[in-house]
Amino acid sequence: MHGDRCPEGHEQSQDRDAFDALYINEMRPVTNFLMNLGASAYEAADAAHEAFLTLLPDRWRKVEHPRAWLRTVAYRTYLRQVGARNGPLDSVPDRPGGTCPVDLVLLTEEQTRILGALRQLPPAEREAMAWKLDGFTHEETARVLGKSPVAVRQAYVRGRKRLIALLGLAREAESGE
């Protein structure tokens, strides 16, 4: 063994740790992202988990933009599964550390209200809002969705206006509340 090389088992352990870190850091945000797009907590966790599975065994090291890639794959998975199931059939798989991702998605009354309003938006507006709420710029979102930044920005602006109306925020702002 050379002094500058790690034993193979050590490299595999580091790889596993790096993947676990990606999973732990992104599972909850990807799940929330899908819920912003209309998925239930179970559907969102299931689709997010499936997206992570497509990265194994070593594809995850080659993905250039893993945050955007995971959301794109998870959303496509969710869309394929929407009509395919009536309800949860199996328990949601545990993530590293033994906690279920659905258990982490505890919504406040305000978050539930916002999700309900998001579900009332047309698909393009809901999609633009979900990406923005997840911290992506209009340009990043446009690149991922294959749309122009102007189209994404317009959908976001329209969606934001509708959300303000749906949530009654315009009245609150006008009345000073």
Salt bridges, closest charged atoms under 4 A:
ASP15 OD2 - ARG61 NH2 3.03
GLU26 OE2 - ARG67 NE 3.54
GLU26 OE1 - ARG71 NH2 2.82
ASP46 OD2 - ARG85 NH1 3.21
ASP58 OD2 - LYS62 NZ 3.81
GLU64 OE2 - HIS65 NE2 3.52
GLU110 OE1 - ARG113 NH1 3.29
GLU125 OE2 - ARG158 NE 3.41
GLU125 OE2 - ARG162 NH1 3.04
GLU127 OE1 - LYS147 NZ 3.16
ASP134 OD2 - ARG71 NE 2.11
GLU139 OE2 - ARG153 NH2 2.80
